[in-house]
């Protein structure tokens, strides 16, 4: 029996001004986060912080960006992927509520 890999959009939305979960890895599959983009829609520069929290673990700071107006950044370098175990979450926070858009794509693996 072979594993099934399915490319998919993992989520999208806007980042809050408090540390909030934006993405949770699904149960019974392995999720590979391959693309995570941030875009500042505000005229004011935004500081965006990201955390990774594995199941039953503590959220650990992962990345930090300062985005100017209309600036976009790809969080993950091309060719890289982050394996998210069952229940792993990505958390985010920006300076101002709901002005930084995010979207994520990846692959899920079902054994």
C-alpha positions as CSV (number, residue, x, y, z in Angstrom):
1,X,0.0,0.0,0.0
2,X,1.3,3.4,-0.9
3,X,0.8,6.8,0.8
4,X,-1.5,9.3,-0.8
5,X,-0.2,12.9,-1.2
6,X,-2.7,15.6,-1.8
7,X,-1.7,19.3,-2.5
8,X,-4.1,21.7,-1.0
9,X,-4.7,25.2,0.4
10,X,-4.2,24.9,4.2
11,X,-5.8,28.2,5.1
12,X,-6.0,31.9,4.7
13,X,-7.2,35.0,6.6
14,X,-6.0,38.0,8.5
15,X,-3.7,38.1,11.5
16,X,-4.9,39.4,14.8
17,X,-3.0,41.8,17.1
18,X,-2.6,39.0,19.8
19,X,-1.0,35.6,19.5
20,X,-3.6,33.5,17.8
21,X,-3.6,30.1,16.0
22,X,-3.9,30.6,12.3
23,X,-3.3,27.0,11.2
24,X,-3.8,23.6,12.9
25,X,-2.5,20.3,11.4
26,X,-5.3,17.8,10.9
27,X,-5.5,14.5,12.7
28,X,-4.6,11.2,11.0
29,X,-2.6,12.8,8.3
30,X,0.9,14.3,8.0
31,X,0.9,17.9,6.8
32,X,3.8,19.5,4.9
33,X,3.6,23.3,5.0
34,X,5.3,24.4,1.8
35,X,4.1,28.0,1.3
36,X,3.1,30.6,3.8
37,X,2.8,34.2,2.6
38,X,2.1,37.5,4.5
39,X,0.9,40.7,2.9
40,X,0.6,44.1,4.7
41,X,-2.5,45.9,3.5
42,X,-2.0,48.8,6.0
43,X,-0.2,52.2,5.3
44,X,1.6,51.6,8.6
45,X,4.5,49.2,8.9
46,X,3.5,45.9,10.7
47,X,5.7,43.7,12.8
48,X,4.5,40.1,12.4
49,X,5.6,37.3,14.7
50,X,5.1,33.6,14.1
51,X,5.2,30.6,16.5
52,X,5.2,26.8,16.1
53,X,3.5,24.8,18.8
54,X,3.7,21.0,18.7
55,X,1.1,18.9,20.4
56,X,1.2,19.3,24.2
57,X,4.3,21.5,23.8
58,X,5.0,25.2,24.4
59,X,4.7,27.7,21.5
60,X,8.2,28.5,20.3
61,X,9.0,31.7,18.4
62,X,9.7,30.8,14.8
63,X,10.0,33.9,12.6
64,X,9.6,37.7,12.8
65,X,9.1,40.2,9.9
66,X,8.6,43.9,9.6
67,X,6.5,44.6,6.6
68,X,6.1,48.1,4.9
69,X,2.9,49.2,3.3
70,X,1.9,46.7,0.4
71,X,4.9,44.5,1.2
72,X,4.7,40.8,0.8
73,X,7.0,38.1,2.2
74,X,7.2,34.3,1.7
75,X,7.9,32.8,5.1
76,X,9.2,29.5,3.7
77,X,12.0,29.4,1.1
78,X,11.3,27.6,-2.2
79,X,12.0,23.9,-1.9
80,X,11.6,23.8,1.8
81,X,8.8,22.3,3.8
82,X,7.8,22.1,7.4
83,X,6.3,18.8,8.6
84,X,3.4,19.5,11.0
85,X,2.5,16.5,13.2
86,X,-1.1,15.8,14.3
87,X,-2.2,18.8,16.3
88,X,0.8,21.1,15.5
89,X,-0.3,24.7,15.3
90,X,1.1,27.8,13.7
91,X,0.3,31.0,15.6
92,X,0.7,34.6,14.5
93,X,0.4,38.2,15.8
94,X,0.8,41.6,14.0
95,X,1.0,45.1,15.3
96,X,-2.5,46.0,14.1
97,X,-5.5,43.8,14.1
98,X,-6.7,42.4,10.7
99,X,-4.4,44.3,8.3
100,X,-1.9,41.5,7.4
101,X,-3.3,38.9,5.1
102,X,-1.9,35.4,5.2
103,X,-2.4,32.2,3.1
104,X,-0.8,28.8,3.3
105,X,-0.5,25.9,0.9
106,X,1.0,22.5,1.4
107,X,0.6,18.7,1.0
108,X,-1.1,16.2,3.2
109,X,0.0,12.6,3.4
110,X,-2.4,9.8,4.2
111,X,-0.8,6.5,5.0
